[in-house]
């Protein structure tokens, strides 16, 4: 899925929101590794990354060519500041109406509005793709992320007290959230 939008950040800089391309493989991989080093709230640790820059480029290419999935990049001053995406939960009839959402932002770019802009862009793409629901899970201690998702319209539908097992803090509770999408065709 293709997407492109230019926004102004809270500090006055310009940010380009766009689908990742094959040429973004190394920059996207570098951002992935960095953001996963900066917080314990994401699914994996940096050294668990098993793909190369070329494989990441191919992944981004496949998402650009997909009619229902996207991996989006937030670019500030030529650098990848963050990434977000929507993925299909599955292609079986009973679950194809559902998409999963993920987001990571380089700490140097926190509190500038990039997270909300990426979230809104992914919601827009999910509606365009025909999804009826977006889902995510978030570490319960990540109050800022939960507040962001709630202001966008996500609601909690459950918790898993041992959803993640952190190397530094032990078990982390996960909050499961979902958002119903409204579209004239549904």
C-alpha positions as CSV (number, residue, x, y, z in Angstrom):
1,X,0.0,0.0,0.0
2,X,1.3,3.4,-0.8
3,X,1.0,6.5,1.3
4,X,2.6,9.9,1.5
5,X,1.8,12.9,3.7
6,X,3.9,15.9,4.9
7,X,3.2,17.1,8.4
8,X,4.7,19.8,10.7
9,X,6.1,18.6,14.0
10,X,5.6,20.4,17.3
11,X,9.1,21.8,17.0
12,X,8.4,23.3,13.6
13,X,10.3,20.7,11.6
14,X,8.8,18.9,8.6
15,X,8.1,15.2,8.7
16,X,7.3,13.0,5.7
17,X,5.1,10.0,6.4
18,X,5.4,7.5,3.6
19,X,5.4,3.8,2.9
20,X,8.8,2.2,3.1
21,X,10.5,1.1,-0.1
22,X,13.1,-1.4,-1.0
23,X,15.7,1.3,-0.9
24,X,14.9,2.0,2.8
25,X,16.1,-1.5,3.9
26,X,19.3,-0.4,5.8
27,X,17.8,2.8,7.3
28,X,14.7,0.9,8.4
29,X,16.8,-1.9,9.9
30,X,19.0,0.6,11.7
31,X,15.9,2.4,13.1
32,X,14.4,-1.0,14.2
33,X,17.6,-1.9,16.1
34,X,17.9,1.5,17.7
35,X,14.3,1.7,18.9
36,X,14.4,-1.8,20.3
37,X,17.6,-0.8,22.3
38,X,15.9,2.3,23.7
39,X,12.9,0.7,25.4
40,X,11.8,-2.5,27.0
41,X,8.2,-2.0,25.7
42,X,8.7,-3.6,22.3
43,X,8.3,-7.3,21.3
44,X,11.9,-8.2,20.6
45,X,15.5,-7.4,21.7
46,X,17.8,-5.9,19.1
47,X,20.0,-9.0,18.8
48,X,17.0,-11.2,18.0
49,X,16.8,-9.5,14.6
50,X,17.5,-12.2,12.1
51,X,17.1,-10.3,8.9
52,X,19.5,-8.4,6.8
53,X,19.1,-4.9,5.2
54,X,18.3,-6.6,1.9
55,X,15.6,-8.8,3.5
56,X,14.2,-5.7,5.2
57,X,14.1,-3.9,1.8
58,X,12.2,-6.9,0.3
59,X,9.8,-6.8,3.3
60,X,9.2,-3.1,2.7
61,X,8.7,-3.7,-1.0
62,X,6.1,-6.4,-0.3
63,X,4.2,-4.1,2.0
64,X,4.2,-1.4,-0.7
65,X,2.8,-3.8,-3.2
66,X,0.2,-5.2,-0.8
67,X,-3.4,-3.8,-1.1
68,X,-4.0,-4.3,2.6
69,X,-0.8,-4.0,4.5
70,X,1.7,-1.2,5.0
71,X,5.0,-0.4,6.7
72,X,5.2,3.3,7.1
73,X,8.3,5.5,7.7
74,X,8.4,8.9,9.4
75,X,11.3,10.8,7.9
76,X,12.8,13.9,9.5
77,X,15.7,15.7,8.0
78,X,16.5,12.6,5.9
79,X,16.6,10.3,8.9
80,X,14.1,7.6,9.8
81,X,12.6,8.9,13.0
82,X,10.0,6.1,13.5
83,X,8.0,3.4,11.8
84,X,4.5,1.9,12.1
85,X,2.5,-0.6,10.2
86,X,-0.7,-2.5,9.8
87,X,-0.7,-6.3,9.1
88,X,-3.5,-8.6,8.4
89,X,-4.4,-11.0,11.3
90,X,-5.1,-13.6,8.6
91,X,-6.7,-14.3,5.3
92,X,-9.4,-16.7,6.6
93,X,-12.9,-15.4,6.3
94,X,-13.5,-15.3,10.1
95,X,-10.5,-13.1,10.8
96,X,-9.8,-11.1,7.6
97,X,-11.7,-8.1,8.9
98,X,-8.9,-7.6,11.5
99,X,-5.6,-5.8,11.3
100,X,-2.8,-5.6,13.8
101,X,-1.0,-2.3,14.5
102,X,2.6,-1.7,15.6
103,X,4.6,1.5,16.3
104,X,8.2,2.5,17.3
105,X,9.7,5.9,17.5
106,X,13.4,6.8,18.0
107,X,13.6,8.4,21.5
108,X,15.3,11.5,20.0
109,X,11.9,12.2,18.3
110,X,9.5,11.5,21.2
111,X,6.9,14.1,22.1
112,X,6.9,15.8,18.6
113,X,3.6,14.3,17.3
114,X,5.1,11.6,15.2
115,X,3.5,8.7,17.0
116,X,0.0,10.2,16.6
117,X,0.6,11.1,13.0
118,X,1.7,7.5,12.2
119,X,-1.2,6.1,14.1
120,X,-3.7,8.3,12.3
121,X,-2.1,7.4,8.9
122,X,-2.3,3.7,9.7
123,X,-5.9,4.0,10.7
124,X,-6.6,5.8,7.4
125,X,-4.8,3.0,5.5
126,X,-6.7,0.3,7.4
127,X,-10.0,1.9,6.5
128,X,-8.9,2.1,2.8
129,X,-7.9,-1.6,2.9
130,X,-11.4,-2.5,4.2
131,X,-10.5,-3.6,7.7
132,X,-13.3,-3.3,10.3
133,X,-11.1,-3.5,13.4
134,X,-7.5,-2.7,14.4
135,X,-5.8,-4.4,17.3
136,X,-2.7,-3.9,19.3
137,X,-1.1,-4.8,22.6
138,X,0.9,-2.5,24.8
139,X,2.9,-2.9,28.0
140,X,0.6,-1.8,30.9
141,X,3.3,0.4,32.4
142,X,3.5,2.4,29.1
143,X,0.9,4.9,30.2
144,X,1.7,7.5,27.5
145,X,1.2,4.9,24.7
146,X,-2.1,3.8,26.3
147,X,-3.3,7.4,26.5
148,X,-2.4,8.0,22.9
149,X,-4.3,4.9,21.8
150,X,-7.3,5.8,23.9
151,X,-7.5,9.4,22.4
152,X,-7.5,7.8,18.9
153,X,-10.5,5.6,19.9
154,X,-8.9,2.3,21.0
155,X,-10.5,0.5,24.0
156,X,-9.1,-2.1,26.2
157,X,-10.6,-5.6,25.8
158,X,-8.3,-7.7,28.0
159,X,-5.0,-8.2,29.8
160,X,-2.3,-10.8,30.0
161,X,-0.4,-10.5,33.3
162,X,2.5,-12.4,31.9
163,X,2.4,-11.2,28.3
164,X,6.1,-10.4,28.0
165,X,9.0,-11.7,30.0
166,X,11.5,-8.9,30.3
167,X,15.2,-9.6,30.9
168,X,15.4,-6.6,33.3
169,X,12.0,-6.4,35.0
170,X,10.5,-9.9,34.8
171,X,6.9,-10.3,33.6
172,X,5.2,-7.4,32.0
173,X,1.5,-7.2,31.8
174,X,0.1,-6.6,28.3
175,X,-3.1,-4.6,27.6
176,X,-5.0,-5.7,24.6
177,X,-6.7,-2.9,22.8
178,X,-9.0,-2.7,19.7
179,X,-10.6,0.0,17.6
180,X,-13.7,-0.5,15.4
181,X,-13.4,1.3,12.1
182,X,-16.3,3.1,10.5
183,X,-16.6,3.1,6.8
184,X,-19.6,3.7,4.5
185,X,-19.1,0.3,2.9
186,X,-19.6,-1.7,6.1
